[in-house]
């Protein structure tokens, strides 16, 4: 090989190596941005959960979904069948609505909690024992959690430890 050919081959190898290094740097920056985004999302979700009756609303919504799932009536029968056929959909939909409403309007948490509790009790009679008991138990638990929820105080930044005497 001539010296020009060797120089060209060496230049191509160097270019490929620097391209690979640049790609690694870009991927590292993208991974770091993804980690920062995920960390920010977790922080915002934690702040959302601390200022809302999150778990009680989640249990209410899951209870409603479970009750609707076990109802399993065709919509034609529900529309023409009266309360006996539509109770599962009405109660389940109401529980989902109350759970989501508790997340976004925590001011009315007491009302939503009591209504969720009462709908859970009503599901025993109206909707296949409340989705075979599981939906009613989740609704009673979620309604109680929403009703009894109290907003947590914001965390204060930690400063140095206090002196033992003060």
Number of C-alpha atoms within 10 A of each C-alpha: 5 6 8 9 10 11 11 11 12 12 12 12 12 12 12 12 12 12 12 12 12 12 12 12 12 12 12 12 12 12 12 12 12 12 12 12 12 12 12 12 12 12 12 12 11 11 12 14 15 15 16 22 27 21 17 29 32 21 24 38 27 21 32 33 20 23 32 25 15 18 19 12 15 10 12 8 11 17 11 10 12 10 13 11 20 22 21 31 23 18 24 33 18 17 32 24 17 26 31 18 16 27 22 15 13 21 11 14 27 18 16 27 29 19 20 35 26 15 25 34 18 17 27 17 13 20 27 17 19 30 25 16 18 16 32 30 21 24 37 25 22 31 32 20 23 33 23 14 19 14 11 10 8 9 6 6 6 6 6 6 6 7 6 5 4 4
